[in-house]
Amino acid sequence: MPPEKHALLSASSASRWLKCTAAPRFEEHLPERTSEYAEEGRLAHSICELKTLKKFTVMTSRTYTTRLNKLKKNPLYSEEMDKTSDLYIEHLIEQAMLYDSTPTVVAEVQVDFGEYVPEGFGTCDNVMIGGDTLSITDYKHGKGVPVSAVGNPQMRLYALGALKRYAPVFGDAIKKVRMSIDQPRLDSYTTDTITVEELMAWGENIKPIAQKAFSGLGEFVPGDHCRFCRGKAQCRARANTNTALEDFKDCVPAASVPPDAMVPQEFSHIGPHGNEVRPLLSDAEIGDLLIRGKELVAWYKDLEEYATKALLDGKPIEGWKLVAGRSIRTFTDQDAAIQAAIAAGYDEALLYDRKPKTLSEMEKLMGKAEFAEKIGGYVTKPLGKPTLALSTDKREAYNPAAADFAGVAANE
């Protein structure tokens, strides 16, 4: 069962405290909240752990079935967890087949990376060791944002901890580390491989940063990493960063924009104080404001979430109150209502709509392999609608010409 205890500088929050070194001590005094999504993730991890033990260790079918049935009694259990955990096991089998001989496979491994991060410890979902390679695989049940294993600090800290744990057994035999993140619900599978020397050099490099974060002497640095911070709605540094957007003229000083990026001369004029006035934002300014505005939207949503929770808990938020939102009528007993309509003389055929299952529902019903074999030839995946993304996004840039022919090859 995945543990509930977390280190102050946990591996899972490393992407945050490596950038915002004030975050750990700031969050320490704020209540830790759980959610149905978190509990759902814990249950999915437990199912993954059980299936890993069944596949890679000695476990009787009776023991496996008993434990699995117990997990299925959890109200949060869904058939989708069976599917995603099976995909996870399939990937572990693929990982194991990369070794020349059967590797050592362990699930839910407690590791200690305190040599690099004060009091640092965590739990690896899966560790494989064979030949000269250590493999770490992390299962993520969430379906919000894809997480890449490339350069991922959580995975690197886990790897450092696993190297320490198994050094007495494997010594210097391990020369490289392979780190993978599986997100079956997003069909996202990424892997990063580095040498042990590179990994340990990275560990030495973050030591002073980790010590700074642990000591409470760090700085607040708002950014995308605020997403999972417990204090994201109450952080003054984040508020200061976002409220600066209220004055757009100070957001992108004209002097900071290259002359060749300025708007055409016909759209500017000399103001009453002799200064040049440009009523239109340049493309460079728009690009900068898009980045700032994206964080502003996220920050406002966090404020809304915090205020709603506070008001529900009976705490006043000056100038705000909770009201009932739009409600949708529902039957208290749909079957009884339909029978009453039939008794009133309405034909049963008029009371039901017959419609096929969606593509995703059929794939869940049949399983990925059979779905692909039996009806995969009838599936096409057109290019998605163009969506703005940062230039650092790993996806390829949208190509209008490619969009015109997307899905054609699949149907030929």
N, C-alpha and C positions, 0 to 999 in steps of 0.2 A: 504493500500500500504506500503511495507517495506520501512523504512526510509533510507535516504542517509547519514545522519550525523553520525559520529562515535566518540567515546571517544578516548582520547590519549591512555589510557590503556583499550582497548576494550576487551570484553569477547572473541570475535572470535580470537583475537591475543594473548590470555593469555598463550597458550602453548609456545609461542615465548618469550614474555617479562618476564615470570617466570624463564626462563633459561638464556636468553641474556638480562640482565637488561638495557643495553645501547641502545637497539634497538629502543624503542619508540621515544626518542629525536633525534636519528640518522635519523630515517625515517621521522620525522616531517618536515624536511626541503627539502625533496625530493618530486617531483611531484607525485600526486596520479593518477594512470592510471586505467582506466576502460577497459573492454574488452567485446567482444561479448558474451563470456561465462558468465561474471558477469551480463550483461544485460539480458541474457537468464534466469539466475537464479532468478533475480528479478521478471521477468514476471511469472515464474513458481510459485514463492512464492505468488504472487498476486492471481493466480488461486486457489492455496491451501487455501488462506485466504477466498476467496469468497465461495468456497465449504464448508468450515468449518462453516461460518455464515449461509449458507443455511441449513446445517444439524442440527446445534445445537442452532440456534436462530430463531426468527420469521422473515422470509423473503418471500415475495410473489414470485411465479414462474416467473411472468412478470419482476420483478426487477432483479431477478437472471439471467434470459435469456438475458436481455438488457445489464447487466454488463459483462456477460461472452462473449457475441458477440463483445463487445467493446474491450475486451482483445484479442480476437482471430484475430482482425484486425492488431495487432502488427506483423511486418514482421518476428519477431523471433519466433512466435507461431508455434507449431507443434502438430500433433495429439498425439505424445508421451506424451506431457504435460498433456493431458486429462487422459491418462492411469496412469501416475505416481501420479498425484494428487488424482485420485480415490483410488489408493493403499494406499496413505497417509490417506485419510478419513476412509478407511476400518480399518486401524491400530488404528486411533483415536477412532473408534467405539468399537474396541476390548478393548482399554484402559478404556473407559467409562464403559464397562460391568464388569470390575473388581471391581467396586464400588458396595456397597450394595444398594445404592439409586442413583438417577440421580445426577451426579456431576455438579458443576458450570464449564462451558467451555468458555474460552475466547481466541480469536485469536489476534496475533500481539500486545502483551502486552509490553508497555514500563516499564522497571524496573530500579531501582536505587540501585546499590551496593556500593555507595560511602563510606559507613561505613567501608568497608574493602579495597577498592581501590580508591585512590584520583580521584574525579570527574568521577567515574565509572558509566556507564549506558549502557543499551542495549535493545534489543527487543526479547522477546520470541515468537517463532512461535505459540506455543499453551500452554495454562495453564489449568489444570483441578484440581479442589479441591473438595473433598468429604470425609466425615468421618475423619480419622486421616492422610490422604495421599494427598500430593501435587504432581502432575505429570507435568513434563516439557517435551515437545516433539519438536525436532528440525528437520526440513526438509532440506535435502541437495540435490540439483539437480545435482551436479557434478558427473562425472563417472570416475574420475581419481584414487583416492586412498580411500579405505574404512576408515571411521572414527569411532572409538569405543566410546561408551558412558561411558565405565568403567573408572573411575578416570578422566574423561574429565573436565578440568578446566573451559572451556566455559560454560558447562552445570551447573557446581556448582555455578558459579558466577550468572548465570540466576536464579538459585534456591534461592540463598541468596537474590537477588533483589525481587523475587516474594514473598518470606516469609515476607519481610519488607512491601511490597505493600498491602498484604492482612491480615497482623496482626491485624489491627483495626476491621476487620470483623470476622476473625476466631480465633483470640487470640492464646491460647496455645493448641488448639485442634489438630493442625497438629503435628504429631509425626515422620513421615518419609517422605522422598522425593524419587520419582521415576523419573529417567531421561532417555529419549530415543532419539536415533538418527535414523532417517529413510533416507536411500539412495536407493530408489526404482530402479534406473537405474543400481545399482550394486547388487540388491537383498540383501542388507545389512540392518539388523535391530538389533540394540543392545540396551540393557537396563542396568542401574545400579541403585541400591536402597541402600540408607543409611539413618541413623537416623538424625533428626534435630540437635541433639547434635554433632554428627560426622561432619556434614556439617559446623556448626558454629565454631567448633574447627579448621577445615581446613581453614576457613576464617581468623581466628585469626592468624594462622600460616603463611599465605602469606602476612599479613599486612606489615611487614618490607621490604619484597621483593618488594611489589608494591610501597611503599614509595620511595625506592631506585631507581626504574625504573622511577617514576614520577619526581624525583628531577634531573635526568640527571647525577647521580653519579655512574651509574652502570658500569659493565664490558661487553666487547664483548665476547661472547661464541658461536663460530660457531658450527653448527650441522644440523641435519635433519630439525629442526625448521626454518632454513633459507629459506625454500621453498617459502613462501609467503611474505618475506620481500622485501620492495620496493628497498632497497639498496643492495640486495644480490650480484649483479654483481660488485658494486663499493666498497664493504666493505674490508678494508685493513686487518682486523683481519682474515677474511675468506681467503683472498689471501695468507697471511703469513702461515696459516695452510696448505693450499693445495700446495703451491710452495715448502714446505718442502719435498714433495714426490720426488723432483728432485734428491735428494741424498738418494738412497735406503739404503745405508750402515748405515745411521743415523736413519732410520725409526724404526728399531727394533734392538737395541744394543744386541749383543750376550749374554751379562750378564743378560739381562732381560728375556731370554728364559730358562725355566727349563732344566737341563741337560738331563732328560729323553725324552725331546721333540726334541733334536738335531738330525741332520741327522746321519746315520751310519758312523762309523769311516773311512770306505774305501772311503768315498766321501769327506774327509777332509785331509789337509796336513799342514805342518809347512812352513810358508812363509819365505822370505829372511830376515825378521826382527825378526824372532823367534816367530811370532804370528801365531795362528792356523787359517787357511783359510778354510772356508766352502763354496764351490761354489754353493751348492744347498740350497735353502730356506727350512727350516723345515715347517711342517704342521702348527705349531703354528704361525710362521712368516707369512705364506700365509693367515691364518685366519685374522691376524691383518691388513695385507695389503689390503685384500678384503674390509674391513670396510673403510679404508682410501681412497682406490681407488674409491669406490662407491660415496663418497662425491666429489672427484676430478672430476668425470664425470659430476655430476650435476652442479658443479661450472663452468666447461668449457662451458656447454650448456647455462648457464645464461650469461656468457661473450659474447657468440655468439649472443644471443638475444639482449643484450644491444648494442653491436657494430652495429648490423644490423639496429636497430631503430635509433641510432645516425647518421649513414650514410644516412639513408632515410630522416632524418631531416636536412641534409646538414652539419653536424658536421664531421670534419675529424678524422679518427682513423689511427694513424701513421702506415704505412706498410700494410694497408688493403683497399680494395675497394669492391663495390658490382658488381656482374656480373649477367647476365641472366642465370637462371638455365635451366634444361632440360624442353622442352615444348612438349605437346602432341597435335597432330592435332585434330580438332573437326569440325563438320559440322556447318555452320552458320544457316542452316535450314534443319534438318534431314528429315522431311517429304517430303520437296520439292526434296531433293536429291534422296530419294527412288522412288518417282514418276518419276523422270527423268530416273532412272535406268530401271523401268518398261517400260517406253516409248521406251527405247533403245532395248527392247526385252527380258529382263531378267524376269524369272518367279518370281512372288511375294513371293512364298513359299521359294525361295532360298535366299531371302533378310531378312528373319526373323528367329530368333532362339526361339523355344518354350522351356521355362524352368520353373520349379515349384518355388514357393516362398520359401525362407529359413525358417527354424524353427522359428526364431525370428520374421520374417515378418508375419507368420501365427498366432503366439501367439498374436501379436499386432492386427491383423485383427479380431480374434475371442474373444480376452479377455482371461485372465489367467484361469478363472473358466471353461468356455466352452472348452477351449483348453485342459485343464487337463481331463475333463470329456469325451470328444469325441475322442481325439487322444493321450491322455497322455500315453496310454499303448504301443504306438509305439515309445516312446522316451527313450533313454538311455543316461546316462551321464558318459562317461569313466573318469578315473582318469587323471588329467592333466599331462603334461610333467613335469618331475622333474625340479624345479627351485630353485636356491640358495636364501636363506632368512636368516636374522639374527636369532640367537637362541631365541631371545625375541619375535619373531613372534608368534601370537596366533594360527596359523594353525598347524595341526598335522604334525609330521615328515613324509616324504614320505616313503611308504612301498612297495618295489618292488613286494612282494608276493601279496599284496592287489591289485596292479595294474594289475596283471595277471587275476584277477577275477572281476575287476571293470565292472559294467554294466550287469554281468551275471544274478544276482537276478532279475533285472528289466525286463528281457526278459523271465523268467521262467513261 
